[in-house]
C-alpha cells in the first residue's frame, strides 16, 4: 500500500479501559477500491 498523506479514521472501543497492544495489522482492498484494516491485538 502506498503511503497515504491523509490520516486513517480509526475508532477504538476498549471495554476494560486499557488499549490493547497490536500484534499484527492486515490491510486489504476490495473490488470496489475500499480499504479495510484488521488488527490482531493482545
N, C-alpha and C positions, 0 to 999 in steps of 0.2 A: 504494500500500500504506500502510495506517495505521501510524504509529509503534508499535513493539512495546515493551512495558515489560520483556520478557524478552530476554536476550542470545541471539544465534544461536550454536549449537554448530557451530563450523567446525573441520575437521581439515585442516591443511596438510600437504603432502608435498613436500619440496624435495630433489631428487636431487643438486643441486650445492651444497647447504648455504646458499644465499642466497635470501631471499624475493623473489619477483617483484614488480614494480610493477603494480598493477591499472590497466588502461586503460579498461575498461567493466564494468558489472555489470548483469545482466538478472535480474529476479525474475519468476517465473511461478507460476501456481496451476492445479492440475489439477482435474478434475471431482469428485474425492474431497475437495477442500479442502486438499490438501497444497501447501506452497510449496517451490519449488526455486530455487536461486541458481546462475547461471552467470557465471563471471568470465573475461574476456579479459585475460591478463597479458603483460607484456613481459619 
